[in-house]
Amino acid sequence: MNTNLIQKNKSRIEFCLFLLRLGIFIVMFTWTMGKFFDPAHTIRYFERFFLISDLAKSIVFTIGAIETLIILAFLAGLWKRYTYGIVTILHAVSTFMTWKKYTIDINLLFFAAWPMLAACIALYLLRDLDDKFTAGHLFSK
């Protein structure tokens, strides 16, 4: 990779990676808040796509609380290898477990998961370049 090109476009790259992080956070935050505001939907989702039945609301709230901590750390750019990786894995599992929505019971809305998965993977692979508005970057100055 041409380091001069990266240095020349460093500000643009950092801003684009920040926008990816912010966009992914908004989607993940909305999904996570759904666990608190409509736990029945989450329970139906787990039963239908993950074949997990008899999920208690308290477990859904616990999952939501853990996800909230992870995505807030993700937004802050903390522990990038882990938080970016967990967000990528969560989204990948969600995308692949709904495979029937792409093949048998086709629902075009579910295809929106693929560009977000690509964004998650790109952000994970370029995490070392993602310094704009991260907690580590702000505290180091």
VENMOQUI-V413951 format. One record per residue. N is the residue number from 0. PSI is psi in whole degrees, -180 to 180 (999 if undefined). BURIAL is # if it has 16 or more other ideal C-beta (glycine too) atoms within 10 Angstrom, else .. Layout:
# VENMOQUI-V413951
n = <N:N>
psi = <PSI:PSI>
burial = <BURIAL:BURIAL>
This chain:
# VENMOQUI-V413951
n = <0:1:2:3:4:5:6:7:8:9:10:11:12:13:14:15:16:17:18:19:20:21:22:23:24:25:26:27:28:29:30:31:32:33:34:35:36:37:38:39:40:41:42:43:44:45:46:47:48:49:50:51:52:53:54:55:56:57:58:59:60:61:62:63:64:65:66:67:68:69:70:71:72:73:74:75:76:77:78:79:80:81:82:83:84:85:86:87:88:89:90:91:92:93:94:95:96:97:98:99:100:101:102:103:104:105:106:107:108:109:110:111:112:113:114:115:116:117:118:119:120:121:122:123:124:125:126:127:128:129:130:131:132:133:134:135:136:137:138:139:140>
psi = <137:111:-31:-40:-42:-47:-40:-35:16:-47:-43:-44:-47:-41:-41:-42:-37:-44:-38:-46:-44:-44:-44:-42:-45:-45:-48:-38:-43:-45:-42:-42:-29:-29:-29:-41:-25:68:-27:-37:-44:-42:-45:-41:-47:-39:-43:-45:-28:-1:34:115:169:41:122:152:-35:-34:-40:-43:-38:-45:-43:-41:-43:-45:-40:-46:-43:-46:-27:-41:-38:-49:-38:-9:28:145:55:-45:-40:-50:-43:-39:-44:-44:-42:-45:-45:-45:-38:-44:-45:-40:-47:-30:-18:30:-28:-27:-13:-16:-49:-60:68:127:112:-29:-33:-20:-16:-18:-28:-45:-34:-38:-42:-40:-42:-45:-45:-45:-40:-46:-29:19:-31:-21:-10:90:-14:126:36:152:-42:-40:-41:-37:-20:-9:999>
burial = <.:.:.:.:.:.:.:.:.:.:.:.:#:#:.:#:#:#:.:#:#:.:.:#:#:.:#:#:#:.:#:#:.:.:#:.:.:.:#:.:.:#:#:.:#:#:.:.:#:.:.:.:.:.:#:.:.:.:#:#:.:.:#:#:.:.:#:#:.:#:#:.:#:#:#:#:#:.:.:#:.:.:#:#:.:#:#:#:.:#:#:.:.:#:#:.:.:#:.:.:#:#:.:.:.:.:.:.:.:#:.:.:#:.:.:#:#:.:#:#:.:.:#:#:.:.:#:.:.:#:#:#:#:#:.:.:.:.:.:.:.>
